[in-house]
Amino acid sequence: MCGILAVLGCSDDSQAKRVRVLELSRRLKHRGPDWSGMYQHGDCFLSHQRLAIVDPASGDQPLYNEDKAIVVTVNGEIYNHEELRKGLPNHRFRTGSDCDVIAHLYEEHGEDFVDMLDGMFSFVLLDTRDNSFIVARDAIGITSLYIGWGLDGSIWIASEMKGLNDDCEHFEYFPPGHLYSSKQGGFRRWYNPKWMSETIPSAPYDPLVLRCAFENAVIKRLMTDVPFGVLLSGGLDSSLVASITARHLTATKAGKQWGTQLHSFCVGLEGSPDLKAAREVADYLGTVHHEFHFTVQDGIDASEDVIYHVETYDVTTIRASTPMFLLSRKIKSLGVKMVISGEGSDEIFGGYLYFHKAPNKEEFHRETCRKINALHQYDCLRANKSTSAWGLEARVPFLDKEFINVAMDIDPEWKMIDKSQGRIEKWILRRAFDDEERPYLPKHILYRQKEQFSDGVGYSWIDGLKAHAAENVTDKMMLQAAHIYPHNTPTSKEAYYYRMIFERFFPQNSATLTVPGGASIACSTAKAIEWDSNWSNNLDPSGRAALGVHVLAYDPKLPGPIPVSIAPAKIMNGVQRMVELDVPSVAIQT
């Protein structure tokens, strides 16, 4: 992932302003440590911090058309760039960068070219012929992007909030699937799939069609000129990504350039569910597997850095971002610059455990739509910023546009959990890859119960966070929470603790408003809590809060305490839980 920053139509075109823009752009250098670029045209500034993945030798930005009248700064990957180049025979490209097609597509098609792009992207395009500009963000919001407004009438665009929060009167996230046009003076949606209307689809389930669509989504993401690997937790989604990648790597340019043995990466507390499952999958697939251990204290020590980089105070996002943040640092230290990951599957297929309680297919489908539309504030935010903090790029094939269209067009009756018919969560995805002749995965991995990432890295991770927050937030502080934080008031000490850190880094009211709120059970939307009356008394984003569904759910009937080494007892839902903090230090196993 790269970092982009643009200041458009400011009242100051002085050298001092240029220095200020460069200073702010450097706040994004972690995203793109390979090169920095800046372009100024009058009162418009476009800056770029590059992470070089495709054409590292000549693809520095900003990018231009032939006469440099059109200037683009881009964060992302355009997977169909070679096909698009073939449709532009009269154009001369300056680089081999996949993003080089954007300026030329604009020349040919004006502002209506964005839907032609197949990839993840955020970009600012400046047309110096009339000083107009457009800004666009990918369909789902895989890449992060913010927009702000200065008192002088300027418009600011940045990959991360920290690039503009100190200089804008107001700022907010740039909506996914949208385009901002200076000519039209506002936003318009460029991404308008059928499923977004929440009309209940009726297409029959064809496992081979679904399988083919996902294999294509993975294969196109093997476009790289640098070393890469896969994130492997041992759950269904990451294991399928790893299996497909390993199966097709030999036939790709990346395989020929970097070797045909895939590298896989996993993180967890020692003895965690993910480590064991990932090791088994890696052995089955024959990957070069890298297993990293962290302790609860390692994660707690990193929490401030995580909140600074991920730019949220959402509890479940921080819980899951911390292990990913630590893992990304280790991966980058090995010389790897890109990884493929499994985000998005649970939203598309209703994989979270609370979907067991969906009352009917209509509610099931509407909840998947709500979850996909919110991804940019949750899992996409985590995957993008946790990795970008260390100059690592994450690609997510489950959020491929074509794959989403196929998966969201299936009659949701097929996605419903039905124990009487042996259908667990994400059954249609599991069934699509249940190949007896050429198995993709061992059966017990293919049908492993869903574990949220923050749970799978080790159950004591969340318990440790709660215990640490309890030591830093008093009951008295909680009594005044609604007065201190009237918007998205923290309802737990853990949430209050994260909010204090967030507001130290991002004190503006605009920053507070970029983070979603509302009650949640096992990562549900607030609407889905209505599915089970008992859930309102057990609100927690952990999958173990799905009482009666998760095999290791919090059980209010269990006696306590649980043996521990250190840390005070924590009462949770009537269970006295202790927190294991004395875990061996980080160990690396290859």
C-alpha positions in Angstrom: 0.0 0.0 0.0 1.1 3.5 -0.8 0.3 6.8 0.9 -1.3 9.7 -0.9 -2.0 13.3 0.2 -3.5 16.0 -2.0 -4.4 19.6 -1.2 -6.6 21.1 -3.9 -7.6 24.7 -4.4 -5.8 26.1 -1.3 -5.3 29.9 -1.0 -1.6 29.6 -0.6 0.8 28.4 -3.3 4.0 29.5 -1.5 7.1 27.5 -0.8 6.1 27.5 2.9 2.9 25.7 1.9 4.8 23.2 -0.2 7.0 22.5 2.9 3.9 22.0 5.0 2.4 19.5 2.5 5.7 17.6 2.4 5.8 17.5 6.2 2.2 16.1 6.4 3.0 13.6 3.6 5.9 12.3 5.7 3.3 11.2 8.3 2.3 8.5 5.7 5.9 7.4 4.9 5.3 4.1 6.7 2.8 3.2 4.0 5.3 3.8 1.2 9.0 3.7 2.3 10.4 3.1 -1.2 10.1 6.6 -2.7 8.5 10.0 -2.3 7.0 12.2 -5.0 5.4 15.7 -5.1 3.7 17.6 -7.9 2.5 21.2 -7.6 0.4 23.1 -10.1 -0.6 26.5 -8.8 -2.7 26.0 -5.7 -2.9 22.2 -6.0 -0.4 19.8 -4.4 -0.3 16.0 -5.1 2.1 14.0 -3.0 2.9 10.3 -2.9 4.7 7.8 -0.6 5.4 4.7 -2.7 5.5 1.0 -1.8 6.8 -0.5 -5.0 5.1 -3.8 -5.8 4.7 -3.7 -9.6 7.5 -2.2 -11.8 9.6 -1.1 -8.8 12.2 0.4 -11.1 10.2 2.9 -13.0 6.7 3.2 -11.5 7.4 6.2 -9.2 4.5 8.7 -8.7 2.8 11.0 -9.4 2.0 9.5 -12.8 1.2 11.5 -16.0 -0.3 11.2 -19.5 1.9 11.9 -22.5 2.0 15.7 -22.3 1.8 15.7 -18.4 -1.4 17.7 -18.5 -3.1 15.0 -16.4 -1.5 14.1 -13.1 -2.5 11.1 -10.9 -1.4 10.0 -7.4 -2.7 6.5 -6.6 -2.7 4.0 -3.8 -3.6 0.5 -4.9 -3.4 -2.2 -7.5 -5.2 -2.4 -10.9 -5.3 -6.2 -11.6 -6.6 -5.8 -15.2 -4.1 -3.1 -16.3 -2.7 -5.3 -19.1 -6.1 -5.8 -20.6 -6.9 -2.1 -20.3 -3.6 -1.1 -22.0 -4.6 -3.2 -25.0 -7.7 -1.0 -25.3 -5.6 2.1 -25.4 -3.5 1.5 -28.6 -2.9 5.2 -29.3 -1.4 6.0 -25.9 2.2 5.9 -24.9 2.8 4.7 -21.3 5.7 6.1 -19.3 6.1 3.2 -16.9 5.1 -0.4 -16.4 3.1 0.4 -13.3 -0.4 -1.0 -13.2 -1.7 2.4 -12.1 -0.3 4.1 -15.3 -3.6 3.3 -17.1 -5.7 5.7 -15.0 -4.6 9.0 -16.6 -5.1 7.5 -20.1 -8.5 6.1 -19.4 -9.5 9.5 -18.2 -8.3 11.0 -21.5 -10.5 8.5 -23.4 -13.6 8.2 -21.3 -13.7 11.3 -19.0 -14.9 10.7 -15.5 -16.9 7.6 -16.3 -14.0 5.1 -16.4 -13.7 4.1 -12.8 -16.0 1.1 -13.1 -13.5 -0.3 -15.7 -10.9 -0.7 -13.0 -10.6 -4.1 -11.4 -8.7 -3.8 -8.2 -8.3 -1.9 -5.0 -7.5 1.8 -5.3 -7.8 5.3 -4.0 -6.6 8.1 -6.3 -6.6 11.8 -7.0 -6.5 12.9 -10.7 -5.8 16.6 -11.6 -6.5 17.9 -15.0 -4.3 20.9 -15.4 -6.0 22.0 -18.6 -9.0 23.4 -16.6 -7.7 22.8 -13.0 -10.5 20.3 -12.4 -10.0 17.1 -10.4 -11.6 13.8 -9.4 -11.1 11.6 -6.4 -12.2 7.9 -6.3 -12.2 5.0 -3.9 -12.6 1.3 -4.7 -15.9 -0.5 -4.5 -15.7 -1.9 -0.9 -13.2 0.5 0.6 -10.2 -2.0 0.8 -7.9 1.0 0.6 -8.3 3.7 3.3 -9.1 7.3 2.3 -10.3 10.5 4.0 -11.5 13.8 2.7 -11.3 17.1 4.6 -12.1 20.8 4.1 -10.0 23.8 5.0 -11.2 27.2 6.1 -9.8 28.7 2.9 -12.1 26.5 0.8 -9.4 23.9 0.0 -10.2 20.2 -0.3 -7.8 17.7 1.3 -7.4 14.0 0.5 -5.3 11.6 2.5 -4.8 7.8 2.8 -4.9 8.2 6.6 -6.5 10.7 9.0 -3.1 11.7 10.4 -2.2 13.3 7.1 -4.9 16.0 7.3 -6.5 16.1 10.8 -4.4 19.0 12.0 -5.0 21.3 9.0 -8.8 20.7 8.2 -11.8 22.4 9.8 -13.7 19.2 9.2 -12.9 15.8 7.8 -14.5 12.4 7.3 -13.9 9.1 5.6 -14.3 9.1 1.8 -17.2 6.8 1.0 -16.3 3.5 -0.8 -17.6 3.1 -4.3 -17.8 6.8 -4.8 -16.3 9.5 -7.0 -15.8 13.2 -6.0 -15.9 15.5 -9.0 -14.9 19.2 -8.7 -16.9 19.9 -11.9 -20.1 18.6 -10.3 -19.2 19.8 -6.9 -19.8 16.7 -4.9 -20.0 12.9 -4.6 -21.6 10.4 -6.8 -21.7 6.6 -6.5 -19.9 4.7 -9.3 -20.4 1.2 -7.8 -24.0 0.1 -8.1 -24.3 -3.7 -7.9 -27.7 -5.4 -7.7 -27.1 -6.7 -4.2 -26.7 -3.3 -2.7 -30.4 -2.6 -3.1 -31.0 -5.5 -0.6 -33.4 -7.1 -3.1 -33.5 -10.8 -2.2 -31.6 -12.8 -4.9 -32.9 -16.0 -6.3 -30.1 -17.6 -8.4 -29.5 -21.3 -7.7 -26.3 -22.4 -6.0 -23.8 -23.9 -8.3 -20.7 -25.0 -6.4 -18.4 -25.1 -9.4 -19.4 -21.6 -10.5 -18.6 -20.3 -7.0 -15.3 -22.2 -6.9 -14.2 -20.9 -10.3 -15.0 -17.3 -9.4 -12.9 -17.5 -6.2 -10.0 -19.2 -7.9 -9.9 -16.5 -10.5 -10.0 -13.8 -7.7 -7.0 -15.4 -6.1 -5.0 -15.9 -9.3 -5.3 -12.3 -10.4 -3.8 -11.2 -7.1 -0.6 -13.0 -7.8 0.5 -10.0 -9.9 3.7 -8.9 -8.3 7.3 -8.1 -8.9 8.4 -8.5 -5.3 8.5 -11.4 -2.8 5.1 -12.3 -1.3 3.3 -14.9 0.9 -0.1 -15.7 2.4 -1.5 -15.0 5.9 -2.6 -18.4 7.3 -4.6 -18.7 10.5 -5.7 -22.3 9.8 -9.3 -21.2 9.5 -11.4 -21.8 6.4 -10.9 -18.5 4.6 -7.1 -18.1 4.9 -6.6 -21.8 4.3 -8.5 -21.7 1.0 -6.5 -18.7 -0.1 -3.3 -20.5 0.7 -4.5 -23.7 -1.0 -5.5 -22.0 -4.3 -2.3 -19.9 -4.3 -0.1 -23.0 -3.8 -2.0 -24.8 -6.5 -1.6 -22.1 -9.2 1.7 -20.5 -8.3 3.8 -22.5 -10.6 2.0 -21.2 -13.7 2.4 -17.5 -12.8 5.0 -14.9 -13.5 5.5 -14.6 -9.7 6.2 -18.3 -9.4 8.8 -18.2 -12.1 10.4 -15.1 -10.6 10.3 -16.0 -6.9 10.0 -19.8 -6.8 7.1 -22.1 -6.6 7.1 -22.9 -2.9 4.7 -20.6 -1.2 5.6 -18.9 2.1 2.9 -18.7 4.8 2.7 -16.7 8.0 0.8 -17.1 11.3 0.8 -15.4 14.6 -0.6 -16.4 18.0 -0.1 -16.9 21.7 1.8 -20.1 22.4 -0.6 -23.0 22.2 -3.4 -21.0 20.5 -6.0 -22.6 18.2 -4.7 -20.8 15.1 -1.1 -21.9 15.5 -2.0 -25.6 15.6 -4.4 -25.4 12.7 -2.2 -23.2 10.5 0.8 -25.6 11.1 -1.4 -28.5 9.9 -2.6 -26.7 6.8 1.0 -25.6 6.0 2.2 -29.2 6.3 -0.6 -30.4 4.0 0.1 -27.7 1.4 3.8 -27.9 1.6 4.4 -24.2 2.3 7.5 -22.7 3.9 5.7 -21.8 7.1 6.7 -19.0 9.5 5.1 -19.2 12.9 5.4 -16.2 15.2 4.5 -16.1 18.9 3.6 -13.1 21.0 2.7 -12.6 24.6 -0.2 -10.8 26.1 2.2 -8.2 27.4 3.7 -7.7 23.9 0.3 -6.9 22.6 -0.6 -4.5 25.4 2.7 -2.7 24.9 1.9 -2.3 21.2 -1.7 -1.0 21.8 -0.9 2.7 21.5 1.0 2.2 18.3 -1.9 0.1 17.0 -4.4 2.8 17.7 -2.2 5.5 16.2 -1.8 3.5 13.0 -5.2 1.9 12.6 -7.0 5.2 13.7 -9.9 3.7 15.5 -11.2 3.1 19.1 -13.5 0.2 18.0 -12.9 -2.6 20.5 -13.1 -5.6 18.1 -10.9 -3.9 15.5 -8.2 -3.1 18.0 -8.3 -6.6 19.4 -7.8 -8.1 16.0 -5.4 -5.4 14.7 -2.8 -5.9 17.4 -1.7 -9.5 16.4 -1.8 -8.5 12.7 0.3 -5.4 13.4 2.9 -7.5 15.2 2.9 -10.2 12.5 3.3 -7.6 9.7 6.5 -6.3 11.3 8.0 -9.8 11.4 6.9 -10.5 7.8 8.5 -7.2 6.5 11.7 -8.1 8.3 12.0 -11.2 6.2 12.0 -9.1 3.0 8.3 -9.8 2.0 6.3 -6.8 0.7 2.9 -8.3 -0.1 0.6 -10.9 1.4 -2.8 -12.3 0.4 -5.4 -12.5 3.2 -8.9 -13.9 3.8 -11.0 -10.9 4.9 -14.5 -10.5 3.6 -15.8 -14.1 3.5 -17.7 -13.9 6.8 -19.6 -10.8 5.6 -20.5 -12.3 2.2 -21.5 -15.8 3.4 -22.8 -15.0 6.9 -19.9 -16.7 8.6 -20.0 -15.1 12.0 -21.5 -17.3 14.6 -24.5 -15.0 15.3 -25.8 -15.8 11.9 -27.0 -19.2 13.4 -29.9 -17.2 14.8 -31.0 -15.5 11.6 -34.8 -15.8 11.6 -35.2 -16.2 7.8 -33.3 -15.8 4.5 -34.5 -12.2 4.0 -32.9 -11.0 7.3 -29.9 -13.2 6.6 -29.3 -11.5 3.3 -29.9 -8.0 4.5 -27.4 -8.5 7.3 -24.8 -9.6 4.9 -25.4 -6.5 2.9 -25.1 -4.3 6.0 -21.8 -6.1 6.9 -20.2 -5.7 3.5 -21.1 -2.0 3.4 -19.5 -1.5 6.8 -16.3 -3.5 6.0 -14.3 -0.3 5.3 -14.7 0.7 8.9 -13.8 -2.7 10.3 -11.9 -5.5 8.7 -10.7 -3.6 5.6 -9.5 -0.8 7.9 -7.6 -3.4 10.1 -6.1 -5.3 7.2 -5.1 -2.2 5.3 -3.6 -0.2 8.2 -2.1 -3.0 10.3 0.0 -4.1 7.4 0.7 -0.6 5.9 2.1 0.4 9.3 5.2 -1.6 8.3 5.2 -1.1 4.5 3.4 -4.3 3.8 0.5 -4.7 1.3 -2.5 -7.0 2.0 -4.6 -8.2 -0.9 -8.1 -9.7 -0.3 -9.6 -11.9 -3.0 -12.9 -12.5 -1.2 -13.6 -8.8 -2.0 -13.1 -9.2 -5.7 -15.9 -7.4 -7.5 -16.7 -10.3 -9.8 -16.6 -12.8 -7.0 -18.9 -10.7 -4.8 -21.4 -10.5 -7.6 -21.5 -14.2 -8.0 -21.7 -14.9 -4.3 -24.3 -12.3 -3.5 -26.5 -13.4 -6.4 -27.1 -16.8 -4.8 -30.5 -17.4 -3.1 -29.6 -16.8 0.6 -31.6 -19.9 1.5 -28.5 -21.8 0.6 -26.4 -19.7 3.0 -28.7 -20.3 6.0 -27.3 -22.5 8.8 -29.4 -25.7 9.1 -28.0 -28.2 11.5 -30.7 -30.8 10.5 -29.1 -30.9 7.0 -25.5 -30.7 8.3 -25.1 -27.1 7.1 -22.8 -25.0 9.3 -21.8 -21.4 8.7 -20.4 -20.8 5.2 -21.5 -24.2 4.1 -21.8 -23.3 0.4 -18.2 -22.1 0.3 -17.0 -25.3 2.1 -19.1 -27.5 -0.2 -17.7 -25.7 -3.3 -14.1 -26.7 -2.4 -15.0 -30.2 -1.1 -13.2 -32.1 -3.9 -12.8 -35.8 -3.3 -10.4 -36.3 -6.3 -8.1 -33.3 -5.7 -8.7 -32.1 -2.2 -8.0 -28.5 -1.4 -7.8 -29.0 2.3 -8.2 -31.8 4.9 -11.9 -32.3 5.8 -11.7 -31.2 9.4 -10.0 -27.9 8.3 -12.6 -27.4 5.6 -15.3 -27.8 8.1 -13.6 -26.1 11.1 -15.9 -23.8 13.2 -15.4 -20.1 12.7 -12.9 -18.4 14.9 -12.6 -14.6 14.9 -9.0 -13.6 14.5 -8.8 -12.0 17.9 -10.1 -15.2 19.5 -8.1 -17.6 17.3 -4.7 -16.1 18.3 -5.4 -17.3 21.8 -8.4 -16.9 24.1 -6.3 -15.3 26.9 -5.5 -12.4 24.6 -8.9 -10.8 25.0 -9.0 -11.7 28.7 -5.6 -10.0 29.1 -6.8 -6.8 27.4 -9.8 -6.6 29.7 -7.7 -7.1 32.8 -5.2 -4.4 31.7 -8.0 -1.9 31.0 -9.6 -2.6 34.4 -6.3 -1.6 36.0 -6.3 1.7 34.1 -9.9 2.7 34.1 -11.7 3.1 37.5 -15.4 2.6 38.3 -15.6 6.3 39.0 -14.4 7.1 35.5 -17.0 4.8 34.0 -19.8 6.6 35.9 -18.9 9.9 34.1 -18.2 8.3 30.7 -21.3 9.8 29.0 -20.2 13.3 30.0 -16.7 12.8 28.9 -17.5 11.0 25.7 -21.1 11.8 24.7 -20.7 10.3 21.2 -20.2 6.6 21.1 -20.0 6.5 24.9 -17.8 3.6 26.1 -19.8 0.9 27.8 -16.8 -1.1 29.1 -13.5 -0.3 30.7 -11.7 -1.8 27.6 -13.6 0.6 25.3 -12.9 3.6 27.6 -9.2 2.7 27.7 -8.9 2.7 23.9 -10.9 5.9 23.6 -8.5 7.7 25.9 -5.6 6.7 23.7 -7.4 7.6 20.5 -8.4 11.1 21.6 -4.8 11.8 22.7 -3.7 11.2 19.1 -6.8 12.5 17.3 -8.6 15.1 19.5 -10.8 16.6 16.8 -14.5 15.9 16.9 -14.3 14.9 13.2 -11.9 12.1 14.1 -14.4 10.8 16.7 -17.1 10.7 14.1 -15.1 8.5 11.7 -15.4 5.5 14.1 -18.6 3.4 14.1 -20.5 2.6 17.2 -23.5 0.7 18.5 -24.2 -2.5 20.3 -22.7 -5.8 18.9 -22.7 -9.5 19.6 -19.9 -11.6 18.1 -19.3 -8.8 15.5 -23.0 -8.4 14.5 -24.6 -5.1 13.5 -26.9 -3.6 16.1 -29.9 -4.7 14.0 -29.0 -8.4 14.4 -29.1 -8.3 18.2 -32.9 -8.4 17.8 -32.5 -12.0 16.6 -32.0 -13.4 20.1 -33.4 -11.7 23.3 -30.6 -13.1 25.4 -27.9 -11.4 23.5 -28.7 -7.9 24.8 -27.4 -9.1 28.2 -24.2 -10.4 26.8 -22.8 -7.8 24.4 -19.3 -8.5 23.4 -17.7 -8.6 19.9 -15.9 -11.9 20.7 -17.2 -15.0 18.9 -17.4 -16.6 22.3 -20.2 -14.3 23.2 -22.4 -16.3 20.8 -24.0 -18.4 23.6 -25.3 -21.7 22.5 -23.3 -21.5 19.2 -19.5 -21.3 19.9 -18.2 -24.6 21.3 -16.2 -22.6 23.9 -18.7 -19.9 24.5 -18.7 -18.0 27.8 -20.7 -20.2 30.2 -22.4 -18.4 33.1 -22.8 -21.8 34.9 -19.1 -22.6 35.0 -17.5 -22.5 38.5 -14.4 -20.4 38.9 -11.6 -19.6 39.3 -9.5 -20.8 36.4 -5.8 -21.4 37.5 -3.4 -18.6 36.5 0.1 -17.4 37.0 -0.5 -13.7 37.5 -3.1 -10.9 37.2 -6.2 -10.3 39.2 -9.5 -12.1 38.6 -11.9 -10.6 36.2 -15.7 -11.3 36.6 -17.3 -11.7 33.1 -20.9 -12.8 32.8 -20.7 -14.4 36.2 -17.5 -16.3 35.5 -14.4 -15.6 37.5 -11.7 -15.6 34.8 -8.0 -15.2 35.3 -5.6 -13.9 32.8 -2.4 -15.7 31.7 0.2 -13.0 31.2 3.4 -15.0 31.8 3.9 -16.5 28.3 7.3 -17.1 26.8 8.7 -14.1 24.8 8.4 -13.8 21.0 9.7 -16.9 19.3 10.2 -17.4 15.6 9.8 -20.9 14.1 10.4 -21.4 10.4 
